[in-house]
Amino acid sequence: MKFKVSVIGAGNVGATTAQRIYEKGYSDVVLIDILEDMPQGKSLDMLESGPVLGTDANIIGSNSYNESKNSDVVVITAGIARKPGMSRDDLLITNMKIVGSVTKEVVKRSPNAILVVVSNPLDAMVQHAYNISGFPKERVVGMAGILDTARFRTFLSQELNVSVTNISAYVLGGHGDTMVPLIGSTTVGGVPISTLIKPNRLNEIIQRTRDGGAEIVGLLKTGSAYYAPSAAVAQMVESILLDRKEILPCAALLEGEYEINGLYAGVPIKLGANGIEEIIEIDLTDEESKALKNSAESVKELIEIMDKN
Ligand code: APR
């Protein structure tokens, strides 16, 4: 059975996400943007890679939301990206308006879809999309934790000269300065990280993880990261479409879990055909629990600013 995924925003993150999903072959893809002809051009280019790659999926580009009708999953990447010197929060009001209008258009046409929000500042945008959509909380999820965790695992693998696949870690909380790496649950081949890396060096790696997005922005100069973000989105989409029920760190609406109520935050979830099928509550140290609540509080400030606009 072929699925249908619509990706809204055909810029760097949207186009690479569409490419990754299209290349899997199990889902048709619709790529939508406001820029005339651009999503059509990128999609046709990707479609023409099909014979080489051996994928029979279809991919089309459009400026009309009608093409997104009856999608199984809708990925929202529309918005502006950071430039050097900007924080994710600087995007708030502009992207709030874009994400709000996109959400209205897509939910009308795909009332049963699962929404995966990627636009930044992520936690505020996914909360906004949830509010606008009227969807149950299980069907609105944000991408951030997989990316932050992947950055952390990358740096740890470089540090220890060991395969990334042997590094098990979680970075929870908001997608920004307040993200919370769980040191106690980070292991390398089952060995606790704290026995392998000295605290000072570990703190440097954690700081690099927090600044991971800014590091890429500083190098690219004209935009923000998209290869690792799109890989994270594709993993989420696959877990949903193929009902893999992977446990992944994603932004989910918390209603009492981790003693946080009514706010989206990055936590481990089970992601399957029904969307967020379970929020996994892992034991946190007092310090980690405090940091997670603090992270959610900073998202609350953004939501209050959005409420006034
Ligand atoms: N509807 C559809 N597409 C839109 C809309 C809209 N209302 N407004 C803007 N777009 C499109 C732009 O035309 C552009 O093609 O969104 C695309 C964004 O692409 P980029 O500028 O390349 O940004 P990208 O790097 O893809 O990042 C998109 O994801 O990771 C986050 O912080 C990042 O918020 C940013 C988003």
Boltz pocket constraint, residues with backbone or C-beta under 6 A from the ligand:
constraints:
  - pocket:
      binder: B
      contacts: [[A, 8], [A, 9], [A, 10], [A, 11], [A, 12], [A, 13], [A, 14], [A, 32], [A, 33], [A, 34], [A, 35], [A, 76], [A, 77], [A, 78], [A, 79], [A, 80], [A, 81], [A, 82], [A, 91], [A, 95], [A, 98], [A, 101], [A, 102], [A, 118], [A, 119], [A, 120], [A, 121], [A, 223], [A, 224], [A, 225], [A, 226], [A, 229]]
      max_distance: 6.0
